[in-house]
């Protein structure tokens, strides 16, 4: 397990993302989101948004394999995934209905976020840690705003 470092964790990110995307797709996230917020997040737009995100995670994993990505970027994605897992869990609790994506949000995103916190955050320079958390939260907000307005 000691050999399980940033490069390996970087590849867990797109793997977790594709399972989370499938969870949301097959359980009707776009319909759930549209009904809850009175918006029209079409299935095509849901796929478009997530295709961009998934492509970015693959590129980051590839670049990490060649030492072209530093721990800061992985920490940002870890924060993003952890926050997303919390949002899915909170939405399920507060709406009293299952939010599509909650299962993988809990079992993959929260777990991966914790793993990144434990293994990657110590590799991020101390002065950049807050910024990595902030960047992950800001990306989550931007993706949510896009989903509301696409």
C-alpha positions in Angstrom: 0.0 0.0 0.0 3.0 2.3 0.5 3.5 2.3 -3.3 0.0 3.6 -3.7 0.8 7.3 -4.5 -0.3 10.3 -6.5 -0.1 8.6 -9.9 -2.3 5.7 -8.8 -4.7 8.0 -7.0 -4.9 10.2 -10.1 -6.2 7.2 -12.1 -8.8 6.5 -9.4 -10.4 9.9 -10.1 -11.7 9.1 -13.7 -12.7 5.6 -12.6 -14.8 7.0 -9.7 -16.1 9.6 -12.0 -17.4 7.1 -14.6 -19.1 5.0 -12.0 -20.7 8.1 -10.5 -21.8 9.3 -13.9 -23.4 5.9 -14.6 -25.1 6.0 -11.2 -26.6 9.4 -12.0 -27.4 8.5 -15.6 -29.3 5.3 -14.8 -31.1 6.7 -11.8 -32.4 9.8 -13.6 -30.4 12.6 -12.2 -31.2 15.1 -14.9 -35.0 14.6 -14.4 -34.6 14.7 -10.6 -32.5 17.9 -10.8 -35.0 19.5 -13.2 -38.0 18.8 -11.1 -36.4 19.9 -7.8 -35.1 23.2 -9.1 -37.7 23.9 -11.8 -35.0 24.1 -14.6 -34.5 22.1 -17.7 -31.4 20.1 -17.4 -31.8 17.9 -20.5 -30.1 14.5 -20.6 -28.0 15.8 -23.5 -26.8 18.7 -21.5 -26.1 16.5 -18.5 -24.0 14.3 -20.8 -22.2 17.3 -22.3 -21.3 18.8 -18.9 -20.0 15.4 -17.6 -18.2 14.6 -20.8 -16.1 17.7 -20.3 -15.5 16.8 -16.6 -14.6 13.2 -17.5 -12.2 14.2 -20.3 -10.5 16.6 -17.9 -10.0 13.8 -15.3 -8.6 11.5 -17.9 -6.2 14.2 -19.1 -5.1 14.9 -15.5 -4.5 11.2 -14.9 -2.4 10.9 -18.1 -0.4 14.0 -17.3 0.1 12.7 -13.8 1.6 9.5 -15.2 4.2 11.5 -16.9 4.9 13.8 -13.9 3.3 16.8 -15.6 0.7 17.4 -12.9 1.6 18.2 -9.3 -0.2 17.2 -6.1 -2.1 20.5 -6.0 -4.3 19.5 -9.0 -5.0 16.1 -7.4 -5.9 17.9 -4.1 -8.3 20.2 -6.0 -10.1 17.2 -7.6 -10.1 15.4 -4.2 -11.9 18.4 -2.7 -14.3 18.7 -5.6 -15.2 15.0 -5.3 -15.5 15.1 -1.5 -17.8 18.2 -1.6 -19.9 16.6 -4.4 -20.3 13.5 -2.2 -21.4 15.7 0.7 -23.9 17.6 -1.5 -25.5 14.3 -2.7 -25.8 13.0 0.8 -27.2 16.3 2.1 -29.7 16.6 -0.8 -31.0 13.1 -0.1 -31.4 13.9 3.6 -33.0 17.4 3.2 -35.4 16.4 0.3 -36.4 13.2 1.9 -35.9 11.5 -1.4 -33.0 9.6 -3.0 -30.9 12.0 -5.1 -29.4 10.1 -8.0 -25.7 9.7 -7.4 -25.8 9.4 -3.7 -24.6 5.8 -3.5 -21.4 6.5 -5.5 -21.2 9.9 -3.8 -20.9 8.2 -0.5 -19.0 5.1 -1.3 -16.7 6.5 -4.0 -16.5 10.2 -3.7 -16.3 10.6 0.0 -13.9 7.6 0.2 -11.7 9.0 -2.6 -11.8 12.5 -1.1 -10.6 11.0 2.3 -7.8 9.0 0.5 -6.6 12.2 -1.2 -6.8 14.1 2.0 -4.7 11.4 3.7 -2.2 10.7 1.0 -2.0 13.8 -1.3 -2.6 16.8 0.9 0.6 16.3 2.9 2.5 16.6 -0.5 0.9 19.9 -1.3 3.0 22.9 0.0 1.3 24.2 3.1 0.7 27.6 1.6 -1.2 26.1 -1.3 -3.5 23.8 0.8 -6.2 26.3 1.4 -6.2 27.4 -2.2 -6.6 23.7 -3.3 -9.7 23.4 -1.1 -11.1 26.7 -2.3 -10.5 25.8 -5.9 -12.3 22.5 -5.5 -15.3 24.3 -3.9 -15.3 27.0 -6.6 -15.3 24.4 -9.4 -18.3 22.6 -7.8 -20.2 25.9 -7.6 -19.4 26.7 -11.3 -20.5 23.3 -12.5 -23.7 23.7 -10.4 -24.4 27.1 -11.9 -23.8 25.8 -15.4 -26.3 23.0 -14.7 -28.9 25.6 -13.6 -28.4 27.8 -16.6 -27.5 25.5 -19.6 
